[in-house]
Amino acid sequence: MFEKNIEPFFRSAISTDLLSNGYFGNLNRVPSPTSIYNTTSYKGVLEWLKDYQAAGVLPANQAFNISNVNLRDNPATALAVLDSAYNKQNLLMRNMAPADKAFYVSQNIVDGLENYYRSLGQTTPNLIAQYQNGVKVYAHNNIIILVEPLFEPILAELSNNPNAALCILTLRGNFSYGYDSLYGEGENLDEAFRLWYDDKELSWYYQMFLKAGTQVALPEHVVYGITAF
């Protein structure tokens, strides 16, 4: 009975691992024994973008540094981050429909934007695109802003900097994730997930068996800014 109740918790942890590696995965990173997040299992989007930038596929002027400041206390800087990303689009990307693009940002950027509009005496009317199930959905220059809740805590851990931020502007669906559905471990090589209780340790354990990876379909249509670390 308890196994059925605890399994969703571990599956949720696996989802976190997939996202943390999907964006921040680096096979050359040495994990810290105190790390909360797994970022060393496979190559993530940011590493692919660095490679494409080095190869000249992603133009250097489509990447920029985000100032190392508290964006919640410096709301004009938060607005400038989105403006920088928008203004650095290449000509073809700039002329694509706003509905085909999206900002993917850390929470501190949106919090800074909220504070910016409040400082103007507004309750963010220019920022809110619509409400979905009671949750505010934001937009900038008619492009939807999607907050990735794990961006900020993962960046803070990797950089040891609570002010670290990330903003990505790209085509929707431009980042792909794939896995080998036939891969498995165990006696019959068909186990993708294992959950067990250790009587000696009085603890529950889980193990995921997965071959997976990420890729960027059109790296030339990406603009991103990140706090240096």
Backbone as a ProteinNet text record, in pm:
[ID]
protein_1_A
[PRIMARY]
MFEKNIEPFFRSAISTDLLSNGYFGNLNRVPSPTSIYNTTSYKGVLEWLKDYQAAGVLPANQAFNISNVNLRDNPATALAVLDSAYNKQNLLMRNMAPADKAFYVSQNIVDGLENYYRSLGQTTPNLIAQYQNGVKVYAHNNIIILVEPLFEPILAELSNNPNAALCILTLRGNFSYGYDSLYGEGENLDEAFRLWYDDKELSWYYQMFLKAGTQVALPEHVVYGITAF
[TERTIARY]
82.7	0	86.6	187.8	273.8	352.2	389	463.6	384.1	252.7	168.9	159.8	164.1	154.2	284.2	396.8	525.6	575.3	525.2	572.3	552.1	435.6	419.9	525.1	569.7	673.7	802.7	842.3	965.9	952.6	835.5	816	823.8	776.4	788.4	934.8	1013.7	1157	1225	1181.5	1237.3	1204.2	1082	1043.9	1133.7	1168.3	1259.7	1396.8	1445.1	1575.4	1575.8	1466.4	1458.8	1465	1395.2	1396.1	1530.8	1589.4	1717.4	1826.5	1827	1924.4	1886.7	1756.5	1711.4	1763.2	1771.1	1822.4	1968.1	2004.7	2134.4	2233.9	2196.9	2284.3	2420.6	2525.5	2663.1	2740.8	2781.1	2849.3	2987.5	3043.7	3176.6	3171.8	3052.3	3039.5	3060.9	3139.1	3160.7	3054.2	2965.5	2857	2908.2	2847.1	2880.1	2801.7	2861.2	2787.7	2667.5	2663.3	2551.2	2449.2	2467.1	2376.3	2235	2139.8	1999	1952.6	2003.1	1955.6	2058.5	2007.7	2091.3	2111	2235.6	2264.5	2384.4	2404.7	2523.6	2492.1	2364.2	2327.8	2334.3	2297.8	2308	2314.3	2351	2376.7	2246.8	2241.9	2121.7	2124.7	2014.5	1997.1	2105.8	2140.7	2239.7	2375.9	2413.9	2540.8	2535.1	2421.2	2406	2417.8	2356.4	2362.6	2506	2582.7	2724	2800.2	2773.1	2840.2	2803	2674	2630	2684.8	2699.3	2757.3	2904.4	2977.9	3119.3	3136.9	3040.1	3048.1	2997.5	2940.4	2889.9	2748.6	2685.4	2546.3	2452	2478.2	2405.3	2491.3	2449.4	2531.1	2563.1	2685.2	2729.9	2644.5	2589.8	2510.6	2370.1	2338.2	2208.6	2221.1	2335	2355.9	2406.1	2363.6	2404.5	2407.4	2478.4	2487.8	2378.7	2320.3	2224.1	2299.2	2275.8	2346.6	2328.4	2434.5	2432.2	2374.2	2244	2172.9	2045.2	1988	1859.2	1751.8	1695.9	1600.6	1471.2	1438.4	1317.8	1335.8	1459.5	1489.5	1530.9	1554.3	1594.5	1502.1	1375.9	1276.2	1303.5	1367	1397.2	1494.8	1582.3	1676.1	1602.4	1499.5	1419.5	1352.4	1298.2	1237.7	1342.5	1461.8	1568.9	1612.4	1601.9	1638	1548	1417.3	1324.6	1342.5	1365.1	1388.7	1513.5	1618.7	1742.5	1718.9	1648.9	1620.9	1537.8	1435.6	1348.9	1426.2	1509.9	1581.6	1695.1	1739.6	1850.4	1804.7	1676.1	1628.3	1688.2	1714.7	1756.1	1635.4	1661.3	1556.2	1440.8	1472	1366.7	1283.6	1350.2	1279	1192.1	1243.3	1168.4	1035.9	1033.5	913.2	821	854	762.5	651.4	538.9	424.5	457.2	417.3	441.8	387.9	277.6	218.4	307.3	404.3	494.8	619.4	630.1	749.1	711.5	811.5	787.4	915.7	898.3	1006.2	999.4	1112.7	1122.9	1215.6	1163.1	1238	1236	1332	1333.6	1233.3	1189	1084.4	1124.3	1251.9	1292.6	1273.6	1274.8	1251.1	1106.4	1012.5	870.9	838.5	896.9	874	923.8	1039.4	1090.4	998.8	941.1	847.8	723.1	672.2	555.5	587.6	705.5	745.2	764.8	810.7	829.4	695.9	595.2	466.3	397.5	419.3	364.3	427.5	556.4	624.3	566.8	499.2	433.5	288.4	248.1	110.8	14.1	65.6	-18.6	-22.1	-129.6	-139.8	-111.8	-3.9	47	-51.4	-133.9	-225.7	-153	-34.3	39	114.5	115.3	196.7	113.9	-9.5	-91.7	-158.3	-132.2	-193.5	-334.2	-347.7	-475.4	-466.6	-578.2	-581.9	-617.2	-545.7	-576.3	-594	-715.1	-745.8	-705.8	-725.7	-694.7	-549.3	-465	-321.8	-289.8	-216.9	-181.1	-82.3	-108.3	-16.7	33.6	164.4	223.7	266	284.2	334.3	419.5	512.8	596.1	605.4	564.5	555.1	473.6	365.8	270.7	326.5	444.1	502.1	482.4	428.5	398	525.6	514.9	625.2	590.6	672.7	650.8	757.5	713.1	805.6	841.1	970.4	1018.2	1056.9	974.8	997.3	1132.3	1193.1	1320.2	1441.7	1423.4	1538.5	1612.9	1539.3	1604.4	1676.5	1612.7	1685.8	1803	1790.3	1902.4	2018.9	1990.5	2096.3	2164	2083.5	2140.7	2236.6	2200.3	2287.5	2414.4	2400.8	2516.4	2615	2562.3	2646.9	2678.8	2612.2	2625	2590.2	2487.4	2447.2	2294.8	2232.6	2086.3	2026.2	2108.8	2058	2059.3	2112.8	2127.6	1992.5	1992.4	1868.1	1895.5	1787.8	1797.3	1674.8	1697.5	1589.3	1620.8	1527.8	1543.3	1423.5	1450.2	1345.7	1369.5	1269.4	1286.9	1151.5	1154.2	1031.2	971.5	843.2	778.1	801.8	843.2	872.9	1011.4	1097	1230.6	1325.4	1296.8	1380.2	1314.4	1388.9	1332.3	1398.5	1321.9	1370	1333.8	1428.1	1401.5	1462.3	1406.3	1459.7	1439.8	1518.4	1511.3	1405.4	1289.2	1178.4	1204.6	1303.2	1333.3	1440.6	1502.4	1611.9	1557.5	1622.2	1584.4	1695.3	1681.8	1778.5	1703.8	1769.3	1709.2	1737.4	1686.3	1713.3	1671	1557.2	1505.5	1528.6	1608.4	1639.3	1513.1	1414.6	1288.5	1239.5	1327	1288.3	1334.6	1239.3	1272.1	1272.5	1203.6	1191.3	1182.2	1261.1	1260.9	1247	1160.6	1136.9	1144.1	1225.1	1238.3	1265.7	1241.3	1264.3	1378.2	1473.5	1588.5	1564.8	1547.7	1520.5	1637.1	1758.6	1875.9	1887	1862.8	1874.8	1745.2	1636.4	1504.6	1470.3	1496.9	1477.2	1423.7	1351.5	1304.4	1406.5	1422.6	1514.2	1443.7	1492.1	1440.5	1555.8	1538.4	1638.2	1566.7	1609.5	1554	1659	1616.7	1705.4	1659.1	1744	1698.2	1814.9	1793.9	1884	1807.3	1857.4	1781.9	1876.4	1819.5	1898.8	1811.1	1873	1802.4	1871.5	1801.3	1859.9	1781	1843.3	1780.5	1758.8	1634	1602.7	1659.2	1636.2	1681	1756.8	1883.8	1959.3	1975.9	1968.9	1982.2	1864.5	1754.3	1636.4	1622.9	1732.4	1735	1808.7	1753.1	1822.2	1818.4	1932.2	1928.5	2024.4	1982.8	2066	2073.5	2189.6	2209.9	2310.3	2294.8	2392.2	2517.7	2630.8	2755.9	2794	2845.3	2900.1	3002.2
-120	0	125.7	127	244.4	264.3	152.7	162.3	238.2	213.1	282.2	431.1	464.7	604.8	681.3	613.2	682	688	599.6	596.2	728.9	797	925.8	1028.9	1023.9	1116.7	1095.3	969	940.2	971	946.4	978.9	1130.3	1207.5	1352.5	1394.5	1326.2	1355.5	1327.2	1221.7	1189	1299.1	1351.9	1461	1582.1	1609.3	1719.4	1693.4	1569.2	1533.8	1552.1	1515.1	1528.5	1674.9	1761.2	1903	1966.2	1932.9	1994	1957.8	1834.2	1793.9	1847.3	1855.2	1901.5	2040.2	2127.5	2262.4	2278.5	2221.7	2252.8	2137.1	2024.2	1907.7	1933.4	1885.2	1901.5	1777.7	1697.9	1572.2	1594.1	1713.1	1741.8	1803.1	1832.8	1893.5	1788.4	1823	1733.4	1764.1	1668.5	1696.7	1713.4	1805.9	1825.7	1725.7	1673	1579	1642.6	1775.4	1844.8	1896	1862.4	1911.9	1858.7	1945.9	1906.7	1858.4	1922.5	1894.3	1814.8	1724.3	1643.1	1717.9	1752.3	1822.5	1760.8	1631.1	1567.2	1440	1413	1285.8	1289.8	1400.5	1413.6	1561.3	1586.2	1722.1	1800.2	1916.1	1997	2107.2	2179.5	2282.8	2389.9	2434.9	2541.9	2499.6	2374.1	2326.6	2318.4	2276.8	2275.5	2416.6	2514.4	2651.9	2704.1	2669	2710	2649.6	2523.4	2457.4	2523.4	2552.6	2615.5	2757.5	2823.8	2957.7	2951.3	2854.6	2838.2	2802.9	2730	2689.2	2796.9	2904.3	3012	2991.8	2881.7	2856.8	2950.2	2968.9	3066.1	3192.3	3301.1	3422.6	3471.6	3520.2	3564.4	3678	3761.8	3875.4	3835.8	3706.4	3659	3598	3619.1	3578.1	3699.4	3711.7	3827.7	3791.5	3873.9	3854.7	3933.7	3872.6	3940.7	3993.8	4118.8	4182.3	4104.3	4098.5	4027.3	4117.6	4137.6	4218.6	4145.1	4185.5	4131	4193.9	4117.5	4171.8	4216.9	4161.2	4204.1	4344.7	4377.5	4511.3	4607.7	4556.3	4637.8	4607.3	4645.5	4604.2	4655	4771.6	4821.3	4728.8	4664.5	4569.2	4445.5	4402.9	4288	4317.9	4439	4478.4	4482.2	4532	4541.9	4404.8	4302.7	4166.7	4121.5	4139.5	4099.2	4185.8	4315.4	4403.2	4360.2	4324.2	4280.8	4156	4059	3935.5	3964.7	4048.4	4080.5	4152.2	4247.5	4328.8	4253.5	4143.6	4067.6	3957.1	3948.7	3849.9	3877.7	3771.3	3791.5	3836.3	3881	3940.9	3844.9	3720	3622.8	3594.3	3574.7	3544.9	3663.3	3784.9	3904	3913.8	3865.6	3878.3	3757.3	3662.5	3551.7	3596.5	3529.7	3566.4	3551.3	3647.9	3636.2	3506.6	3456.3	3333.2	3212	3222.7	3110.7	3112.5	3213.3	3229.3	3233.8	3217.4	3224.2	3263	3336.5	3359.5	3249.5	3190.2	3096.5	3161.8	3192.7	3277.3	3221.5	3268.7	3237.3	3327.4	3283.7	3354	3497.2	3521.1	3655.2	3759.9	3718.3	3813.4	3860.8	3769	3806.7	3886	3847.9	3924.4	4067.6	4084.2	4218.3	4297.5	4232.1	4299.8	4346.3	4260.3	4298.5	4423.2	4422.9	4537.6	4662.4	4644.4	4758.9	4826.1	4747.5	4806.6	4863.9	4801.7	4859.1	4995.1	5009.3	5137.1	5248.4	5211.1	5308.3	5330.6	5267.3	5279.9	5191.3	5090.8	4998.9	4862.9	4790.6	4654.1	4554.5	4577.9	4494.4	4473.2	4575.1	4550.7	4527.7	4586.2	4569	4437.7	4368.5	4248.1	4121.4	4128.3	4008.1	3983.7	3869	3833.1	3777.8	3690.7	3627.2	3549.6	3502.3	3415.5	3274.3	3176.8	3037.6	2963.8	2916.9	2845.8	2927.4	3059.6	3145.5	3182.9	3138.8	3168.2	3273.8	3377.9	3482.9	3431.5	3467	3435.3	3568.8	3583.8	3711.1	3714.3	3837.2	3855	3980.9	3983.3	4101.6	4119.3	4235.8	4258.8	4148.6	4110.5	4010.3	3868.3	3845.1	3711	3656.7	3537.4	3479.8	3458.6	3480.5	3457	3334.5	3232.5	3109.5	3098.9	3095.8	3085.7	2939.5	2910.2	2776.3	2779.3	2722	2736	2685.2	2591.6	2535.6	2615.1	2707.3	2783.6	2853	2928.1	3009.8	2925.9	2825	2746.8	2667.4	2615.6	2541.2	2635	2751.6	2849	2893.5	2914.6	2956.2	2850.8	2722.9	2615.2	2605.6	2612.4	2596.7	2712.9	2832.8	2952.2	3002.4	2943.7	2993.8	3142.6	3178.5	3318.5	3326.3	3379	3385.1	3481.8	3566.2	3662.5	3609.5	3491.3	3438.8	3428.3	3459.6	3459.3	3405.1	3362	3307.7	3349.2	3393.5	3429.4	3370.8	3294.1	3236.1	3278.5	3332.4	3362.6	3273.5	3195.4	3103	3067.2	2984.8	2934	2829.6	2825.6	2725	2586.8	2492.8	2358.3	2343	2443.9	2439.1	2346.6	2322.2	2232.8	2095	1993.5	1858.6	1769.7	1674.9	1576.6	1438.5	1346.8	1211.8	1107.3	987.4	877.2	746.7	647.9	515.4	434.4	417.2	348.1	199.1	145.1	1.9	-27.9	77.3	55.3	19.9	-76.6	-114.3	-191.8	-211.9	-289.3	-402.6	-467.1	-580	-711.2	-817.7	-951.8	-967.1	-906.4	-919.4	-793.8	-702.3	-577.5	-502.4	-503.4	-437.1	-345.8	-315	-229.2	-86.1	7	148.6	218.9	160.2	222.6	113.5	130	30.8	102.7	50.2	107.1	-4.3	16.3	-88.7	-30.7	-114.9	-77.5	-160.7	-95.2	-162.8	-177.6	-303.7	-328.5	-286	-303.7	-268.6	-117.7	-44.3	101.3	169.2	90.7	145.3	264.5	246.7	356.5	303.9	391.8	363.5	414.5	341.4	380.4	364.3	441.8	424.1	437.3	377.6	386	396.2	490.9	505.8	462.2	386.1	340.8	407	492.2	573.4	615.3	607.6	669	784.4	906.1	1022.1	1133.8	1236.3	1350.8	1462.5	1578.2	1694.7	1741.8	1827	1886.5	2013.1	2100.3	2224.9	2214.6	2223.9	2203.9	2316.3	2441.3	2557.5	2652.1	2623.8	2706.1	2850.7	2876.7	3014.5	3101.2	3037	3110.8	3103.1	3126.9	3132.9	3259.5	3330.1	3439.9	3406.8	3418.4	3388.5	3476.2	3504.8	3579.3	3504	3507.3	3435	3512.4	3504.6	3563.2	3477.4	3539.3	3464.7	3391.9	3268.5	3193.6	3094
0	0	0	88.7	97.8	-31.1	-94.4	-219.7	-324.7	-331.1	-428.4	-397.9	-267.5	-228.9	-251.8	-236.4	-248.1	-392.4	-476.6	-615	-688.3	-673.8	-743	-702.4	-575.8	-530.9	-608.8	-623	-694.1	-843.2	-898	-1039.4	-1060.9	-963.2	-970.6	-966.6	-883.7	-876.2	-1009.8	-1077.1	-1208.4	-1308.8	-1303	-1393.1	-1372.7	-1246.3	-1216.1	-1276.2	-1264.8	-1322.5	-1474.3	-1538.8	-1684.3	-1726	-1651.2	-1685.4	-1654.5	-1537.9	-1500.4	-1600.2	-1647	-1748.6	-1886.3	-1912.8	-2043.1	-2077.7	-1978.1	-2001.4	-1958.8	-1843.7	-1783.1	-1785.4	-1844.4	-1842.7	-1905.5	-1837.8	-1884.9	-1843.4	-1940.9	-1910.4	-1851.1	-1866.2	-1811.7	-1672.2	-1624.8	-1492.6	-1384.4	-1284.2	-1170.2	-1065.9	-1037.8	-943.3	-800.9	-730.3	-589.6	-506	-398.9	-313.1	-244.6	-242.1	-178.1	-279.6	-407.2	-510.8	-490.9	-507.8	-502	-638.8	-743.1	-878.3	-958.2	-1040.3	-1128.4	-1260.2	-1291.5	-1417.2	-1489	-1470.2	-1527.8	-1606.2	-1634.6	-1697.7	-1849.9	-1910.2	-2055.3	-2093	-2215.4	-2263.8	-2279.4	-2215.1	-2217.7	-2322.4	-2331.7	-2433	-2425.5	-2304.8	-2293.8	-2347.8	-2326.1	-2380.7	-2532.8	-2586.8	-2732.6	-2789	-2721.1	-2769.6	-2769.7	-2667.3	-2664	-2781.7	-2810.9	-2923.4	-3056.1	-3073.1	-3197.5	-3209.9	-3095.8	-3097.6	-3138.7	-3084.1	-3118.8	-3266.3	-3322.1	-3462.8	-3558.1	-3503.6	-3586.8	-3636.9	-3598.4	-3639.4	-3564.4	-3436.5	-3355.4	-3348.5	-3413	-3414.1	-3272.7	-3255.7	-3123.2	-3068.6	-3157.8	-3110.2	-3066.9	-3074.2	-3023.9	-2884.5	-2821	-2682.1	-2604.9	-2479.9	-2401	-2253	-2176	-2031.7	-1960.6	-1859.9	-1773.5	-1652.1	-1619	-1508	-1378.5	-1301.1	-1173.5	-1065.2	-1072.7	-973.7	-934.7	-823.2	-781.6	-870	-960.7	-1057.2	-991.2	-877.4	-807.1	-750.5	-713	-661	-771.2	-890.3	-1005.2	-1123	-1110.3	-1209.9	-1350.8	-1364.1	-1498.3	-1570.1	-1493.9	-1553.6	-1603.3	-1529.1	-1572.9	-1706.8	-1719.7	-1847	-1958.1	-1924.5	-2023.9	-2074.5	-1990.1	-2032	-2147	-2130.7	-2236.9	-2360.8	-2340.5	-2455.2	-2532.2	-2459.4	-2525.1	-2608.7	-2550.4	-2624	-2748.9	-2733.6	-2847.1	-2957.7	-2919.5	-3018.1	-3086.7	-3029.2	-3086.4	-3182.2	-3210.3	-3307.1	-3445.7	-3519.4	-3658.2	-3741.2	-3862.8	-3944.9	-3970.1	-4001.8	-4030.6	-3906.8	-3794.1	-3669.9	-3627.3	-3644.8	-3605.8	-3681.1	-3804.7	-3886.7	-3878.4	-3792.5	-3767.5	-3672.7	-3680.8	-3598	-3450	-3366.2	-3222.1	-3162.9	-3217.2	-3164.6	-3185.9	-3277.4	-3305.2	-3217.4	-3129.5	-3046.9	-2899.4	-2814	-2669.7	-2598	-2487.4	-2392.5	-2286.7	-2253.5	-2141.7	-2039.9	-1921.2	-1828.5	-1686.7	-1607.7	-1464.9	-1392.6	-1275.6	-1202.1	-1166.9	-1137.8	-1095.1	-1204.9	-1330.9	-1439.8	-1438.7	-1425.6	-1422.6	-1296.6	-1183.7	-1060.7	-1077.3	-1141.4	-1167.5	-1258.6	-1359.7	-1449.9	-1376.1	-1289.4	-1209.1	-1127.5	-1065.3	-983.5	-1068.6	-1191.9	-1281.6	-1310.5	-1345.6	-1377.9	-1255	-1140.6	-1017.6	-989.6	-1020	-996.2	-1082.8	-1191.2	-1278.3	-1238.4	-1128.1	-1082.5	-1156.4	-1226.7	-1302.1	-1232.7	-1254.8	-1201	-1312.9	-1381.7	-1491.4	-1606.9	-1645.1	-1757.6	-1889.4	-1904.7	-2029.7	-2035	-1922.9	-1912.8	-1926.5	-1880.2	-1875.6	-2010.2	-2066.7	-2194	-2171.3	-2073.6	-2048.4	-1917.4	-1872.1	-1755.5	-1801.2	-1750.4	-1779.8	-1648	-1623.1	-1498.8	-1376.6	-1384.2	-1271.3	-1258.6	-1350.8	-1346.8	-1452.5	-1411.9	-1506.2	-1610.3	-1734.5	-1843.9	-1898.4	-1905.8	-1942.2	-2088.5	-2139	-2274.9	-2280	-2373.6	-2398.2	-2548.7	-2596.8	-2741.7	-2809.2	-2743	-2792.6	-2797.6	-2740.7	-2734	-2593.3	-2582.8	-2452.9	-2371.4	-2239.6	-2146.7	-2063.1	-2070.9	-1995.6	-1887.1	-1762.8	-1649.9	-1627	-1621.8	-1587.2	-1439.5	-1350.6	-1206.5	-1157.5	-1229.9	-1183.5	-1231.3	-1325	-1374.1	-1260.1	-1179.5	-1076.4	-971.5	-910.4	-809.6	-866.2	-988.1	-1047	-1076.1	-1132.5	-1159.1	-1030.5	-925.7	-797.6	-744.5	-761.2	-714.2	-798.8	-930.2	-1018.3	-1005.9	-985.5	-984.7	-845	-744.8	-607.3	-602.2	-677.3	-690.1	-691.5	-586.2	-581.5	-682.5	-744.6	-842.5	-985.4	-1007.3	-1143.3	-1213.5	-1343.2	-1420.8	-1560.9	-1625.5	-1761.1	-1840.4	-1963	-2054.3	-2191.1	-2246	-2379.5	-2464	-2581.1	-2678.5	-2800	-2835.7	-2947.9	-3007.7	-3109.5	-3168.5	-3076.2	-3067.8	-2984.5	-3045.3	-2961	-3007.7	-3066.8	-3051	-3110.9	-3035.1	-2908	-2828.4	-2823.7	-2860.9	-2864.4	-2760.1	-2712.5	-2615.2	-2667.1	-2661.4	-2708.5	-2617.7	-2622.6	-2542.8	-2618	-2579.4	-2639.9	-2565.7	-2627.6	-2561.9	-2544.1	-2614.1	-2603.9	-2499.9	-2444.4	-2349.5	-2212.2	-2146.3	-2010.7	-1943.4	-1815.2	-1737.6	-1667.7	-1575.2	-1506.1	-1576.7	-1521.6	-1573.7	-1718.3	-1752.8	-1889	-1973.9	-1920.2	-1990.9	-2032.3	-1944.1	-1976.1	-1863.8	-1768.6	-1656.9	-1682.4	-1680.9	-1694.8	-1559.1	-1461.6	-1329.8	-1224.1	-1118.9	-1011.3	-877.1	-792.2	-659.7	-556.6	-450.3	-349.7	-211.6	-110.9	28.9	84.7	149.9	209.2	358.9	404.4	546.5	634.9	585.3	664.7	684.3	577.4	583.4	627.7	631.1	665.3	574.8	446.9	352.2	219.5	150.7	16	-85.7	-194.9	-301.4	-436.1	-532.6	-668.9	-766.8	-882.5	-988.7	-1122.4	-1203.6	-1337.3	-1439	-1538.3	-1644.6	-1774.5	-1830.3	-1942.1	-2030.4	-2160.1	-2257.1	-2320.1	-2298.3	-2343.5	-2385.4	-2446.7	-2487.4	-2539.6	-2559.8	-2612.1	-2739.7	-2813.6	-2933.4	-2965.1	-3042.1	-3085.8	-3236	-3279	-3420.4	-3507.2	-3466.6	-3543.9	-3451.1	-3424.2	-3329	-3373	-3503.7	-3550.8	-3508.9	-3468.2	-3423.6	-3271.4	-3203.2	-3057	-3015.6	-2918.8	-2851.1	-2702.7	-2635.9	-2492.7	-2414.2	-2291.3	-2198.1	-2067.1	-2004.6	-1879.7	-1794.7	-1664.6	-1573.7	-1575.8	-1601.2	-1617	-1488.9	-1505.4	-1391.9	-1443.5
[MASK]
+++++++++++++++++++++++++++++++++++++++++++++++++++++++++++++++++++++++++++++++++++++++++++++++++++++++++++++++++++++++++++++++++++++++++++++++++++++++++++++++++++++++++++++++++++++++++++++++++++++++++++++++++++++++++++++++++++++

